[in-house]
Amino acid sequence: MLFSLCAVTAFAQDTEWTPVTGTEALQNYMSGLKVERTLLSGEISRGEYNADGSGTLTAWGADSPRTWEVKGNDQICIAERRTTNCYQIENNSTDPNLYRARNVATGEIGEFKLVDGKTVVTIAPKDADTKGGAATASADEIAAELANPNTAVATLTLKTQYRWFTGDLPDADNQSSPMLLFQPSFPFKLASGDMVLWRPALPLLIDQPVYDASTATFDGETGLGDFAFDLAYAPKLPGGWLIATGFITAWPTATGDLGTDRFTLGPELLIGKLSKTLVLGIFPNHQWDVGGSGDVDINLTTIQAFATFLPGGGWNVGSAPIMAYDWNSEQWTVPLQLNVGKTVMFGGRPWKLSFEINYYVEQPDPFGPDWMIGFNVAPVVKNGLASLFGLGKN
């Protein structure tokens, strides 16, 4: 049987509902139970609960572990990462396929009905998108997925960043500029549970300071930067361990003097560890120039170390500085970084909203960033590319 929970504003008379009670009856009810809900966005989320008390909630392409148990003789309790919701179940006396569930803690009432051999949500509860339900991922579960660099969740991230610069070049300390960075993530989940990750990035530079050596002055230039992406393979590992290997490349799509006119290519590696409250890891890569019309030699190592704390409620707090070493100039770019984010639900769709601040303790002597602040908006989306190529699952 498939069921889910949903709030209603008006109820039938209590005499139309018969409580489902008894430990054995409730255990039989939950064993092998499958639940389904169509979200307001059109995405379908599903839960499956096994006889041994385990379960899985699948939403937006990601699988989140669940557990369940019978409490007393009249409650079914479903637990996710750090929240447990307990329900009392009733059956409609005039329609044997219609049930309702009352959240013991909040009093919220929901209905679920057997339709074409499946029990589906008829009306969504007011808080189900935040607190989760039998067939609904909570904001906390989605926040944990989005903190995972090998997540199965697809996003369309838009980053708005503002930089202040410093350096030895004339007037370097008076330069600043904003940048818009479109950085989606498209994961493809294979049948084995392994992942293929494709993460493109396209920047729009606004009034970017470009130094003119002939006049010893800076000019502001607006246009596209180089298009970059990485492609990585991430095997499914036990114990919360993360690993991914692949390559990173940049293509000379920049307009004007905003790029190097060079193609780059190089390897990347990610190693990390997940727990219920922490995500830790390191993500190094290296790029060389491999072609193009420019005359700039590129030999660049980039290292991102990340540590994210998940306090609950959809929040995340952490640090993920991106450090770089230019082997040609033998100079580092090193920030101290802090980020804070929260995953919220709008119209049945998760959105991650975050803020970051960077202070650069090392930068190239002639010219480099001094401070950077960023505001990021990342809606979770259905991975249309996975459907197009017949890869992964949503």
Secondary structure as the mmCIF struct_conf table of DSSP 4:
data_model
#
loop_
_struct_conf.conf_type_id
_struct_conf.id
_struct_conf.beg_label_comp_id
_struct_conf.beg_label_asym_id
_struct_conf.beg_label_seq_id
_struct_conf.end_label_comp_id
_struct_conf.end_label_asym_id
_struct_conf.end_label_seq_id
BEND BEND1 THR A 9 ALA A 10
HELX_RH_3T_P HELX_RH_3T_P1 ASP A 14 GLU A 16
STRN STRN1 TRP A 17 PRO A 19
HELX_RH_AL_P HELX_RH_AL_P1 THR A 23 MET A 30
TURN_TY1_P TURN_TY1_P1 SER A 31 GLY A 32
STRN STRN2 LEU A 33 THR A 38
TURN_TY1_P TURN_TY1_P2 LEU A 40 SER A 41
BEND BEND2 GLY A 42 GLY A 42
STRN STRN3 ILE A 44 TYR A 49
TURN_TY1_P TURN_TY1_P3 ALA A 51 ASP A 52
BEND BEND3 GLY A 53 GLY A 53
STRN STRN4 SER A 54 ALA A 59
TURN_TY1_P TURN_TY1_P4 TRP A 60 GLY A 61
STRN STRN5 ALA A 62 LYS A 71
TURN_TY1_P TURN_TY1_P5 GLY A 72 ASP A 74
STRN STRN6 GLN A 75 ALA A 79
BEND BEND4 ARG A 81 ARG A 82
STRN STRN7 THR A 84 ASN A 92
BEND BEND5 SER A 93 THR A 94
TURN_TY1_P TURN_TY1_P6 PRO A 96 ASN A 97
STRN STRN8 LEU A 98 ASN A 103
TURN_TY1_P TURN_TY1_P7 VAL A 104 THR A 106
STRN STRN9 ILE A 109 VAL A 115
TURN_TY1_P TURN_TY1_P8 ASP A 116 GLY A 117
STRN STRN10 LYS A 118 VAL A 121
BEND BEND6 THR A 122 ILE A 123
TURN_TY1_P TURN_TY1_P9 LYS A 126 ASP A 127
HELX_RH_AL_P HELX_RH_AL_P2 ALA A 128 LYS A 131
STRN STRN11 GLY A 133 GLY A 133
TURN_TY1_P TURN_TY1_P10 ALA A 134 ALA A 135
STRN STRN12 THR A 136 THR A 136
HELX_RH_AL_P HELX_RH_AL_P3 ALA A 139 ALA A 147
TURN_TY1_P TURN_TY1_P11 PRO A 149 ASN A 150
BEND BEND7 ALA A 152 ALA A 152
STRN STRN13 ALA A 154 THR A 166
BEND BEND8 ASP A 168 LEU A 169
TURN_TY1_P TURN_TY1_P12 PRO A 170 ASP A 171
HELX_RH_3T_P HELX_RH_3T_P2 ALA A 172 ASN A 174
STRN STRN14 SER A 176 LYS A 189
TURN_TY1_P TURN_TY1_P13 ALA A 191 SER A 192
BEND BEND9 GLY A 193 GLY A 193
STRN STRN15 MET A 195 ASP A 212
TURN_TY1_P TURN_TY1_P14 ALA A 213 ALA A 216
STRN STRN16 THR A 217 LEU A 224
STRN STRN17 PHE A 227 ALA A 234
BEND BEND10 PRO A 238 PRO A 238
TURN_TY1_P TURN_TY1_P15 GLY A 239 GLY A 240
STRN STRN18 TRP A 241 TRP A 251
TURN_TY1_P TURN_TY1_P16 GLY A 256 ASP A 257
BEND BEND11 LEU A 258 GLY A 259
BEND BEND12 ASP A 261 ASP A 261
STRN STRN19 PHE A 263 LEU A 274
BEND BEND13 LYS A 276 THR A 277
STRN STRN20 LEU A 278 GLY A 291
BEND BEND14 SER A 293 SER A 293
STRN STRN21 ASN A 299 GLY A 312
TURN_TY1_P TURN_TY1_P17 GLY A 313 GLY A 314
STRN STRN22 TRP A 315 SER A 319
STRN STRN23 ILE A 322 ASP A 326
TURN_TY1_P TURN_TY1_P18 TRP A 327 GLU A 330
STRN STRN24 GLN A 331 PHE A 346
TURN_TY1_P TURN_TY1_P19 GLY A 347 GLY A 348
STRN STRN25 ARG A 349 GLU A 362
BEND BEND15 ASP A 365 PHE A 367
STRN STRN26 GLY A 368 VAL A 381
HELX_RH_AL_P HELX_RH_AL_P4 GLY A 384 PHE A 389
TURN_TY1_P TURN_TY1_P20 GLY A 390 GLY A 390
BEND BEND16 GLY A 392 GLY A 392
#
